[in-house]
Amino acid sequence: MRIIVAADAFAKTIDGVMTSQLLADGVQTVAPLAEVDVWAFPPAGRTLHALQRALGGEFQETPVVDAFWQPTRLTYLVVGEGSQRTAYVETDWLFPGLNEGTADEVYNATSFGLGEALLHLMIAGMPHIVLIIGKRMICDGGIGMLQALGAVIGDDQGQDVGSGRNPLLVMQGIDASRPALLLRKVDLTIMTDNYFTYTGKQGFVGLLAAHHHFTAAQQRELNRQLAAAQQLLADTCHIPLQDVPGSGAGGGIGGALLAVGARQPVDFAPWLGEQVGFMPVLAQADLVITAAPVLTPVMGLMSGVVPLARVAQAHQVPIVLALQPDHTPDPGLSELFADIYLTRVTGLMGSERSGVWRRGLKVAGSELVTRFEQRRQMAEK
C-alpha cells in the first residue's frame, strides 16, 4: 500500500513538516511494509520559497505599505526571461500581522500595499503576474488595491478619499477606469483555494467577523458597504461578483481584480501540486492522510485540508483526517461538526483520538490506517 501523509501546521508549536512526520511514524507502526511519502503544505507566507525550489528564479523587493499602513517591503519571485518573465506575488507575505492585530485594526486594514506592488510590476513592464491569494483577509473589499492602481474613490461629500484609512467604509462612488486600462497591458492570473464570494451567504464577512471578533455593528457596516461596492463595481465589470467563486478571496481582492478585467480565479492546490511533483505521486497513492489544527467550519474552508481533499478526490484517492477535537471550546460540537461536515460533506474520515501532543499524532496515524483498512475490508465483503 502506498500512503501520502501531507499536513498543514497542527498547532503553534508543531509545523506541517513535523505533523506529517509524526503521522507517518504512526502509520509505519501498524503498516511497516507500506510505502509512505511525507509531504507538507507551505506555511502562510512561505509558498514562494516552495515555488523557487521547483521553478528557480530570483527574489526581488519593492517598497509598499502593509495592511496597517506601515512602510514595509514586499518580496516577490521572478521566473523566466524576456516575454516569458513572470512575477509571483503572495498576499500572505504582505499581510503577516493580521492575526495579531486588534479587531479595530483589522477592521481598518487595507490592501493598498498590494496595489502598490502590482503597479510597480506593471510600470516595470512585467508581462505576466501570478497573484497567489492565501488565507489572510483584509476588510476593504480590494478597494484600497484599486485606489493604489489609480481608481478614484469618492466619499459622501463628493471628495476624493485619500490614503491612510479603509476606503470601503466611506466610499460612495468609484471610477475604476484607470486600473481597468492598466490590466489590459499585463497578463494577470489569480490563484486561490478560497471559494468565498464577494457578498452573500458564501461571502467572507462572517469568517472575518468570527476570526477577529468584530462587533455586530462592524459586521453590519462591512456587509452594507460591500454590497454598495459590488453595485458600483458592476458598472466596470458587468458581472455579478456575488456569484463568482473566489471573488471574495483575500477579503474581496479577487472580486476587485475581476471587476477591472482579470480572468476568473484558478485553483491553486492542483497547480502547485504539479509544480512540486506532488501530482504524479498522488496518482499512485492508495490513501492520503492529512491533519486539521482547529475543528470549526472556518478550518474547513480556510486551511489546506479542503483543497487537498478536492485534489485527492479528483484522482479518486481516499483521504482521511487527524482531528484535534480536544483543542476547541466545545469538543462535543467539534465531534458533531466532524461527523456532519467533514465526513458526509467533504468525504473525509476523521480520527477519533488525536490531540495537540506529539504522541496524539502518532496514535492518530496508526488509528487512521487501521480504520481505513477495516472499512475497505468491509466494503469488499
C-alpha positions as a printed NumPy array, in Angstrom:
array([[  0.   ,   0.   ,   0.   ],
       [  1.256,   3.477,  -0.88 ],
       [  0.283,   6.247,   1.553],
       [  0.807,  10.006,   1.285],
       [  0.999,  11.984,   4.515],
       [  0.568,  15.704,   3.814],
       [ -0.346,  18.085,   6.619],
       [ -0.526,  21.766,   7.417],
       [  0.583,  23.111,  10.81 ],
       [ -1.297,  21.264,  13.57 ],
       [ -0.569,  23.714,  16.382],
       [  1.621,  26.741,  17.026],
       [  4.489,  24.507,  18.093],
       [  4.013,  21.732,  15.52 ],
       [  4.514,  22.801,  11.903],
       [  3.445,  20.948,   8.779],
       [  6.714,  19.07 ,   8.371],
       [  6.707,  17.737,  11.94 ],
       [  2.983,  16.979,  11.803],
       [  3.425,  14.932,   8.642],
       [  6.419,  13.058,  10.065],
       [  4.653,  12.219,  13.33 ],
       [  1.615,  10.918,  11.474],
       [  3.915,   8.898,   9.206],
       [  5.614,   7.37 ,  12.264],
       [  2.23 ,   6.192,  13.474],
       [  1.392,   4.771,  10.057],
       [  4.6  ,   2.732,   9.948],
       [  3.905,   1.145,  13.345],
       [  0.79 ,  -0.608,  12.031],
       [  1.778,  -0.835,   8.355],
       [  5.547,  -1.424,   8.357],
       [  5.523,  -2.617,   4.748],
       [  3.591,   0.394,   3.43 ],
       [  5.378,   2.867,   1.17 ],
       [  4.918,   6.237,   2.879],
       [  5.566,   9.562,   1.139],
       [  5.779,  12.536,   3.514],
       [  4.779,  15.975,   2.25 ],
       [  3.9  ,  19.268,   3.956],
       [  1.914,  22.332,   2.927],
       [  3.995,  25.502,   2.751],
       [  3.008,  27.692,   5.72 ],
       [  1.335,  31.034,   5.089],
       [  3.801,  33.472,   3.583],
       [  6.267,  30.764,   2.505],
       [  4.709,  29.496,  -0.716],
       [  7.165,  31.418,  -2.868],
       [ 10.079,  29.501,  -1.335],
       [  8.485,  26.221,  -2.408],
       [  7.971,  27.648,  -5.894],
       [ 11.559,  28.813,  -6.167],
       [ 12.805,  25.306,  -5.374],
       [ 10.589,  23.967,  -8.162],
       [ 10.82 ,  26.739, -10.772],
       [ 14.038,  28.573,  -9.988],
       [ 14.017,  32.335, -10.376],
       [ 15.14 ,  35.084,  -8.034],
       [ 13.531,  37.106,  -5.262],
       [ 13.12 ,  40.841,  -5.683],
       [ 11.623,  43.523,  -3.435],
       [  9.587,  46.686,  -3.729],
       [  8.64 ,  49.218,  -1.028],
       [  4.943,  49.237,  -0.084],
       [  2.733,  49.803,   2.945],
       [  1.478,  46.832,   4.926],
       [ -2.121,  46.152,   5.952],
       [ -1.813,  48.715,   8.763],
       [ -0.29 ,  51.482,   6.595],
       [  3.229,  50.918,   7.916],
       [  6.171,  51.061,   5.474],
       [  7.49 ,  47.628,   4.538],
       [  8.979,  45.775,   1.59 ],
       [  7.138,  43.145,  -0.428],
       [  9.231,  40.228,  -1.675],
       [  8.132,  38.571,  -4.91 ],
       [  9.585,  35.859,  -7.156],
       [ 10.585,  36.483, -10.776],
       [ 10.922,  33.456, -13.071],
       [ 11.86 ,  33.317, -16.759],
       [ 13.344,  35.718, -19.28 ],
       [ 12.082,  38.232, -21.835],
       [  8.447,  37.877, -22.82 ],
       [  8.155,  34.827, -20.553],
       [  9.094,  36.665, -17.362],
       [  6.564,  36.001, -14.621],
       [  6.29 ,  37.639, -11.211],
       [  4.725,  35.538,  -8.431],
       [  3.181,  37.585,  -5.621],
       [  1.822,  36.031,  -2.405],
       [ -0.729,  38.059,  -0.433],
       [  0.023,  36.238,   2.827],
       [  3.541,  37.634,   2.659],
       [  2.177,  41.183,   2.715],
       [ -0.408,  40.678,   5.473],
       [  1.588,  38.774,   8.132],
       [  0.362,  40.825,  11.084],
       [ -3.391,  40.432,  10.611],
       [ -3.623,  37.549,  13.046],
       [ -2.007,  39.675,  15.762],
       [ -3.979,  42.861,  15.129],
       [ -6.892,  44.046,  17.282],
       [-10.439,  43.965,  15.908],
       [-10.384,  47.717,  15.181],
       [ -7.   ,  47.483,  13.46 ],
       [ -8.076,  44.596,  11.251],
       [-11.403,  46.322,  10.528],
       [ -9.445,  49.236,   9.066],
       [ -6.792,  47.105,   7.351],
       [ -6.005,  47.925,   3.745],
       [ -4.976,  46.23 ,   0.519],
       [ -3.361,  49.468,  -0.702],
       [  0.139,  47.968,  -0.458],
       [ -0.824,  45.115,  -2.751],
       [ -1.957,  47.667,  -5.327],
       [  1.371,  49.456,  -4.953],
       [  3.202,  46.198,  -5.669],
       [  1.083,  45.405,  -8.734],
       [  1.561,  48.938, -10.031],
       [  5.33 ,  48.613,  -9.6  ],
       [  5.352,  45.393, -11.625],
       [  3.188,  46.881, -14.372],
       [  5.323,  50.015, -14.676],
       [  8.432,  47.815, -14.792],
       [  6.947,  46.056, -17.826],
       [  6.417,  42.647, -16.24 ],
       [  4.473,  40.694, -18.915],
       [  2.982,  38.068, -16.598],
       [  1.871,  38.323, -12.963],
       [  0.565,  35.435, -10.86 ],
       [ -1.185,  36.609,  -7.697],
       [ -1.484,  33.859,  -5.071],
       [ -4.291,  34.829,  -2.683],
       [ -3.847,  32.994,   0.6  ],
       [ -5.661,  32.573,   3.905],
       [ -5.331,  36.029,   5.432],
       [ -8.053,  38.528,   4.575],
       [ -8.241,  42.3  ,   4.7  ],
       [-11.523,  44.189,   5.109],
       [-11.596,  46.761,   2.336],
       [-13.022,  44.598,  -0.434],
       [ -9.912,  45.232,  -2.509],
       [-10.884,  48.907,  -2.903],
       [ -7.575,  50.047,  -1.398],
       [ -5.731,  47.983,  -4.005],
       [ -7.735,  49.628,  -6.813],
       [ -7.055,  53.018,  -5.253],
       [ -3.307,  52.383,  -5.469],
       [ -3.804,  51.392,  -9.11 ],
       [ -5.369,  54.781,  -9.869],
       [ -9.059,  54.355,  -9.081],
       [-10.804,  57.488,  -7.838],
       [-12.821,  56.807,  -4.678],
       [-15.413,  59.429,  -3.708],
       [-16.956,  59.984,  -0.266],
       [-20.432,  61.319,   0.602],
       [-19.205,  64.9  ,   0.045],
       [-18.014,  64.099,  -3.451],
       [-14.404,  64.424,  -2.352],
       [-11.645,  62.013,  -3.321],
       [-10.895,  59.635,  -0.457],
       [ -7.247,  59.932,   0.468],
       [ -4.991,  57.122,   1.624],
       [ -4.448,  56.288,   5.279],
       [ -7.845,  54.753,   6.059],
       [-10.118,  51.984,   4.83 ],
       [-11.709,  53.497,   1.686],
       [-14.506,  50.922,   1.607],
       [-16.034,  52.304,   4.801],
       [-16.549,  55.811,   3.361],
       [-16.88 ,  55.072,  -0.358],
       [-19.921,  56.452,  -2.158],
       [-18.574,  56.285,  -5.7  ],
       [-15.72 ,  54.781,  -7.689],
       [-14.121,  55.383, -11.067],
       [-12.066,  52.245, -11.808],
       [-11.23 ,  53.086, -15.42 ],
       [ -7.507,  53.547, -14.743],
       [ -6.981,  50.112, -13.141],
       [ -9.005,  48.555, -15.968],
       [ -6.715,  50.23 , -18.501],
       [ -3.595,  49.053, -16.66 ],
       [ -4.825,  45.463, -16.565],
       [ -5.088,  45.393, -20.346],
       [ -1.31 ,  45.744, -20.53 ],
       [ -0.447,  42.703, -18.406],
       [ -1.376,  39.032, -18.219],
       [ -2.681,  38.636, -14.658],
       [ -3.596,  35.24 , -13.21 ],
       [ -5.351,  34.943,  -9.855],
       [ -4.725,  31.699,  -7.956],
       [ -6.535,  30.749,  -4.768],
       [ -8.186,  27.838,  -2.999],
       [-10.697,  30.076,  -1.201],
       [-14.121,  29.896,  -2.812],
       [-15.674,  32.827,  -0.93 ],
       [-17.866,  35.198,  -2.924],
       [-17.784,  38.973,  -2.672],
       [-21.044,  39.147,  -0.699],
       [-23.906,  36.831,   0.202],
       [-24.139,  33.617,   2.196],
       [-20.813,  32.365,   0.887],
       [-19.16 ,  35.745,   1.452],
       [-16.108,  36.32 ,   3.599],
       [-17.572,  38.786,   6.125],
       [-18.833,  36.171,   8.566],
       [-15.477,  34.438,   8.713],
       [-13.657,  37.719,   9.186],
       [-16.041,  38.742,  11.945],
       [-15.764,  35.431,  13.762],
       [-11.999,  35.224,  13.48 ],
       [-11.269,  38.802,  14.514],
       [-14.208,  39.304,  16.922],
       [-15.864,  42.178,  15.106],
       [-18.84 ,  43.758,  16.811],
       [-22.317,  43.27 ,  15.336],
       [-22.258,  46.93 ,  14.229],
       [-18.928,  46.459,  12.446],
       [-20.207,  43.379,  10.685],
       [-23.386,  45.138,   9.516],
       [-21.404,  48.126,   8.266],
       [-18.952,  45.931,   6.392],
       [-21.77 ,  43.985,   4.752],
       [-23.583,  47.19 ,   3.812],
       [-20.516,  48.803,   2.262],
       [-19.534,  45.625,   0.41 ],
       [-22.996,  45.414,  -1.129],
       [-22.662,  49.049,  -2.231],
       [-19.171,  48.427,  -3.612],
       [-20.441,  45.419,  -5.501],
       [-23.078,  47.541,  -7.235],
       [-20.558,  50.239,  -8.086],
       [-18.04 ,  47.701,  -9.414],
       [-20.736,  46.096, -11.562],
       [-20.627,  49.213, -13.754],
       [-16.995,  48.356, -14.512],
       [-17.052,  44.564, -14.803],
       [-20.665,  43.831, -15.829],
       [-20.617,  40.57 , -13.861],
       [-22.412,  39.705, -10.578],
       [-19.463,  39.356,  -8.221],
       [-21.612,  37.797,  -5.507],
       [-21.948,  34.673,  -7.675],
       [-18.318,  34.173,  -8.682],
       [-16.386,  31.64 ,  -6.56 ],
       [-13.123,  33.214,  -5.498],
       [-14.317,  36.808,  -5.888],
       [-14.141,  37.167,  -2.103],
       [-10.681,  35.621,  -1.827],
       [ -8.34 ,  37.648,   0.343],
       [-11.236,  39.728,   1.629],
       [-12.517,  40.801,  -1.784],
       [ -9.169,  41.193,  -3.557],
       [-10.264,  38.618,  -6.125],
       [-13.519,  40.443,  -6.824],
       [-11.886,  43.839,  -7.159],
       [ -9.487,  42.455,  -9.761],
       [-12.279,  40.661, -11.614],
       [-14.084,  43.99 , -11.747],
       [-11.269,  45.579, -13.724],
       [-10.733,  42.786, -16.209],
       [ -8.863,  39.895, -14.566],
       [ -9.778,  36.338, -15.501],
       [-11.675,  34.166, -13.056],
       [ -9.507,  32.577, -10.342],
       [ -7.617,  29.335, -10.907],
       [ -7.473,  26.608,  -8.222],
       [ -4.064,  26.895,  -6.609],
       [ -3.586,  23.478,  -4.963],
       [ -3.626,  21.374,  -8.18 ],
       [ -1.278,  23.814,  -9.917],
       [  1.167,  23.855,  -7.009],
       [  0.987,  20.058,  -6.86 ],
       [  2.091,  19.854, -10.486],
       [  4.971,  22.27 ,  -9.925],
       [  6.428,  20.482,  -6.896],
       [  5.923,  16.928,  -8.198],
       [  3.045,  16.008,  -5.905],
       [  0.525,  15.023,  -8.573],
       [  2.48 ,  12.072, -10.06 ],
       [  2.913,  10.669,  -6.537],
       [ -0.784,  11.183,  -5.795],
       [ -1.756,   9.289,  -8.931],
       [ -0.026,   6.18 ,  -7.499],
       [ -1.385,   6.518,  -3.927],
       [ -3.905,   4.315,  -2.148],
       [ -4.571,   6.727,   0.715],
       [ -3.877,  10.338,   1.749],
       [ -3.619,  11.353,   5.413],
       [ -3.797,  14.984,   6.491],
       [ -4.473,  16.94 ,   9.698],
       [ -6.504,  19.904,  10.923],
       [ -5.404,  22.31 ,  13.666],
       [ -8.837,  23.506,  14.85 ],
       [-12.168,  21.839,  14.251],
       [-14.515,  24.604,  13.072],
       [-16.165,  25.434,   9.753],
       [-13.525,  28.169,   9.382],
       [-10.875,  25.455,   9.356],
       [-12.79 ,  23.533,   6.727],
       [-12.831,  26.487,   4.374],
       [ -9.572,  28.233,   5.162],
       [ -6.863,  25.67 ,   5.714],
       [ -5.09 ,  23.331,   3.356],
       [ -7.408,  20.45 ,   4.248],
       [-10.288,  21.015,   1.851],
       [ -8.121,  21.999,  -1.172],
       [ -6.095,  18.83 ,  -0.655],
       [ -9.329,  16.847,  -0.342],
       [-10.553,  18.249,  -3.649],
       [ -7.337,  17.234,  -5.389],
       [ -7.298,  13.74 ,  -3.887],
       [-10.959,  13.107,  -4.637],
       [-10.486,  14.294,  -8.219],
       [ -7.931,  11.474,  -8.541],
       [-10.288,   9.079,  -6.689],
       [ -7.824,   8.648,  -3.838],
       [ -9.378,   8.25 ,  -0.353],
       [ -8.34 ,  10.913,   2.166],
       [ -8.567,  10.763,   5.974],
       [ -8.046,  13.432,   8.608],
       [ -6.358,  13.607,  12.003],
       [ -8.624,  15.859,  14.055],
       [ -7.957,  17.917,  17.134],
       [-11.315,  17.88 ,  18.982],
       [ -9.749,  18.423,  22.405],
       [ -8.387,  21.82 ,  21.372],
       [-11.711,  23.606,  20.887],
       [-14.119,  25.323,  23.329],
       [-16.811,  22.694,  22.747],
       [-15.408,  19.202,  21.969],
       [-18.926,  17.812,  21.553],
       [-19.77 ,  20.385,  18.921],
       [-16.455,  19.705,  17.225],
       [-17.216,  15.989,  17.013],
       [-20.66 ,  16.771,  15.592],
       [-19.102,  19.06 ,  13.001],
       [-16.578,  16.373,  12.125],
       [-19.301,  13.815,  11.592],
       [-21.686,  16.012,   9.604],
       [-19.462,  18.395,   7.687],
       [-16.151,  16.648,   7.226],
       [-17.295,  13.061,   6.85 ],
       [-20.567,  13.5  ,   4.994],
       [-19.934,  16.672,   3.008],
       [-16.235,  16.563,   2.155],
       [-15.912,  12.778,   2.352],
       [-13.099,  12.857,   4.901],
       [-12.868,  10.155,   7.545],
       [-11.646,  11.588,  10.821],
       [ -9.565,  10.148,  13.617],
       [-11.488,   9.703,  16.884],
       [ -8.481,  10.238,  19.141],
       [ -5.943,  12.922,  18.395],
       [ -4.56 ,  15.922,  20.176],
       [ -2.015,  18.646,  20.213],
       [  0.67 ,  16.44 ,  21.782],
       [  3.078,  14.573,  19.586],
       [  2.034,  11.192,  20.91 ],
       [ -1.527,  12.022,  19.852],
       [ -0.473,  12.495,  16.25 ],
       [  1.335,   9.153,  16.185],
       [ -1.736,   7.466,  17.621],
       [ -3.901,   9.212,  15.03 ],
       [ -1.664,   7.999,  12.191],
       [ -1.93 ,   4.401,  13.422],
       [ -5.645,   4.631,  14.01 ],
       [ -6.464,   6.16 ,  10.655],
       [ -4.7  ,   3.44 ,   8.678],
       [ -6.297,   0.729,  10.815],
       [ -9.795,   2.168,  10.369],
       [ -9.241,   2.674,   6.65 ],
       [ -8.212,  -0.958,   6.218],
       [-11.212,  -2.127,   8.247],
       [-13.572,  -0.055,   6.14 ],
       [-12.016,  -1.288,   2.904],
       [-12.28 ,  -4.942,   4.   ],
       [-15.933,  -4.462,   4.916],
       [-16.625,  -2.918,   1.506],
       [-15.042,  -5.912,  -0.23 ],
       [-17.261,  -8.426,   1.583]])
